[in-house]
Amino acid sequence: MVVESFAVIQGRLGFPAVRAFLEDIVPNPRVEWVDEDTHRAASAALLAADRRGLSLVDLCSFETMRRLGIRSVFTFDRHFRQYGFETVP
């Protein structure tokens, strides 16, 4: 989440917004960092899927969410539903 958010904010709103995001938003939610095992599993899933449009970031999220027992997510990304998660909205 942090990496994708950082990229979107920087591209659309510029560096002052990035600074505000890093100082005001990032410290508040719990951030689950991707470890080596999660990255390896997500990379293998990406290669197995063999299709465009599915990102390593999404697959890392799926792996992390499964590990933590998270079943629902606030997102507009259709891939979460396709991979079995309940999406809101």
C-alpha positions as a Markdown table, in Angstrom:
| # | Residue | x | y | z |
|---|---|---|---|---|
| 1 | Met | 0.0 | 0.0 | 0.0 |
| 2 | Val | 2.7 | 2.5 | 0.9 |
| 3 | Val | 4.7 | 2.0 | -2.3 |
| 4 | Glu | 1.8 | 2.3 | -4.6 |
| 5 | Ser | 0.3 | 5.3 | -2.7 |
| 6 | Phe | 3.7 | 7.0 | -2.7 |
| 7 | Ala | 3.9 | 6.6 | -6.5 |
| 8 | Val | 0.4 | 7.9 | -7.1 |
| 9 | Ile | 0.7 | 10.8 | -4.8 |
| 10 | Gln | 4.1 | 11.9 | -6.1 |
| 11 | Gly | 2.9 | 11.6 | -9.7 |
| 12 | Arg | -0.4 | 13.4 | -9.3 |
| 13 | Leu | 0.2 | 15.8 | -6.4 |
| 14 | Gly | 3.9 | 16.4 | -6.1 |
| 15 | Phe | 6.5 | 16.3 | -3.4 |
| 16 | Pro | 4.7 | 18.4 | -0.7 |
| 17 | Ala | 1.8 | 15.9 | -0.7 |
| 18 | Val | 4.4 | 13.0 | -0.5 |
| 19 | Arg | 5.9 | 14.7 | 2.6 |
| 20 | Ala | 2.4 | 15.1 | 4.2 |
| 21 | Phe | 1.6 | 11.4 | 3.4 |
| 22 | Leu | 4.8 | 10.2 | 4.9 |
| 23 | Glu | 4.6 | 12.4 | 8.0 |
| 24 | Asp | 0.8 | 12.3 | 8.7 |
| 25 | Ile | -0.6 | 9.1 | 7.2 |
| 26 | Val | 2.1 | 6.4 | 7.1 |
| 27 | Pro | 2.8 | 6.4 | 10.9 |
| 28 | Asn | -0.9 | 5.9 | 11.8 |
| 29 | Pro | -2.0 | 2.6 | 10.3 |
| 30 | Arg | -0.3 | -0.6 | 11.0 |
| 31 | Val | 2.1 | -1.3 | 8.1 |
| 32 | Glu | 2.9 | -5.0 | 7.4 |
| 33 | Trp | 6.2 | -5.1 | 5.7 |
| 34 | Val | 6.8 | -7.7 | 3.0 |
| 35 | Asp | 9.2 | -10.4 | 4.1 |
| 36 | Glu | 11.4 | -12.6 | 1.9 |
| 37 | Asp | 8.9 | -15.6 | 2.1 |
| 38 | Thr | 5.9 | -13.5 | 1.1 |
| 39 | His | 7.9 | -11.9 | -1.7 |
| 40 | Arg | 9.0 | -15.3 | -3.0 |
| 41 | Ala | 5.5 | -16.7 | -2.9 |
| 42 | Ala | 4.0 | -13.7 | -4.6 |
| 43 | Ser | 6.8 | -13.8 | -7.3 |
| 44 | Ala | 6.0 | -17.5 | -8.0 |
| 45 | Ala | 2.3 | -16.7 | -8.2 |
| 46 | Leu | 3.0 | -13.9 | -10.7 |
| 47 | Leu | 5.0 | -16.2 | -12.9 |
| 48 | Ala | 2.3 | -18.9 | -12.6 |
| 49 | Ala | -0.5 | -16.4 | -13.5 |
| 50 | Asp | 1.5 | -15.5 | -16.7 |
| 51 | Arg | -0.7 | -12.5 | -17.6 |
| 52 | Arg | -0.5 | -8.7 | -17.8 |
| 53 | Gly | -2.3 | -6.4 | -15.5 |
| 54 | Leu | -1.7 | -8.4 | -12.3 |
| 55 | Ser | 0.9 | -6.8 | -10.2 |
| 56 | Leu | 3.5 | -8.1 | -7.8 |
| 57 | Val | 2.2 | -5.6 | -5.3 |
| 58 | Asp | -1.3 | -7.1 | -5.5 |
| 59 | Leu | 0.1 | -10.6 | -5.1 |
| 60 | Cys | 2.1 | -9.6 | -2.1 |
| 61 | Ser | -1.1 | -8.1 | -0.6 |
| 62 | Phe | -3.0 | -11.3 | -1.2 |
| 63 | Glu | -0.2 | -13.4 | 0.5 |
| 64 | Thr | 0.0 | -11.0 | 3.5 |
| 65 | Met | -3.8 | -10.9 | 3.9 |
| 66 | Arg | -4.1 | -14.6 | 3.8 |
| 67 | Arg | -1.3 | -15.0 | 6.4 |
| 68 | Leu | -3.1 | -12.5 | 8.7 |
| 69 | Gly | -6.6 | -13.9 | 8.1 |
| 70 | Ile | -7.9 | -10.8 | 6.5 |
| 71 | Arg | -10.9 | -11.6 | 4.2 |
| 72 | Ser | -12.2 | -8.1 | 3.3 |
| 73 | Val | -10.5 | -5.0 | 1.8 |
| 74 | Phe | -11.4 | -1.5 | 0.9 |
| 75 | Thr | -10.3 | -1.3 | -2.8 |
| 76 | Phe | -11.4 | -0.5 | -6.3 |
| 77 | Asp | -9.0 | -3.1 | -7.7 |
| 78 | Arg | -11.0 | -6.0 | -9.2 |
| 79 | His | -8.2 | -8.4 | -8.6 |
| 80 | Phe | -8.9 | -8.7 | -4.9 |
| 81 | Arg | -12.4 | -10.1 | -5.7 |
| 82 | Gln | -11.0 | -12.4 | -8.4 |
| 83 | Tyr | -8.6 | -13.8 | -5.8 |
| 84 | Gly | -11.4 | -14.5 | -3.3 |
| 85 | Phe | -11.5 | -11.5 | -1.1 |
| 86 | Glu | -14.6 | -9.5 | -0.1 |
| 87 | Thr | -14.2 | -6.0 | -1.4 |
| 88 | Val | -15.7 | -2.8 | -0.1 |
| 89 | Pro | -17.3 | -0.9 | -1.8 |
